[in-house]
Amino acid sequence: MTAPPPGMTDRLLDAMAHAAARRYGTERVSELAHALQCAELARDAGADEELTLACLLHDVGRFAVDQTLVFDRVGGGRTGGRGHHSARGHHSARGHHEVGADLIAPYVPERVAWLVRMHADAKRYLCSTEPGYHASLSPASQHTLTLQGGLMSPEEVVRHAAHPWLGDALRLRRWDDLAKVVGKETAPLAAWESLLRACFR
Ligand SMILES: [Fe+2]
């Protein structure tokens, strides 16, 4: 962790406020509503601060980063690309999970950035290991699964299962999937400002 540049937290808060006017992919909620619902589900389930912050920021690569750098948008990209494995250093466009994690990684605890980076792989993991999970996903989420690499090989599943934070990544993923309820009331963005400022030290 290094000290954030002055205004980094303000930049994120500003991007999130503007995300109120951005639709979450093809879902029927805004990017901001999705982030707030996800963070609130985590907090209500007793998640610790790092996991909760990761929930709030998991899609930061969608709304705080130039989207021409991101390939796994609905309607935007290289169908069938295996971005998270092959993209780094080889292509200019990468998955929103990677771009977002890289944006915050210098300033937050390692686990927060790791969880943001993992939220696409967590979906791949669950699709590969849990019967019925894929069918439970929204059409948009099923579509981006393909862009994000599709199902995991058995070797990938074993490797991911051994990671001590995988359980947290799967919890985040399930809250992510649930955080798409149209019109759901949540606490406002301001309710998360102190947590953001505390974690972006
Ligand atoms: Fe999400």
Residues whose N, C-alpha, C, O or C-beta is under 5 A from the ligand:
A	BS01	LIG	D59 D176
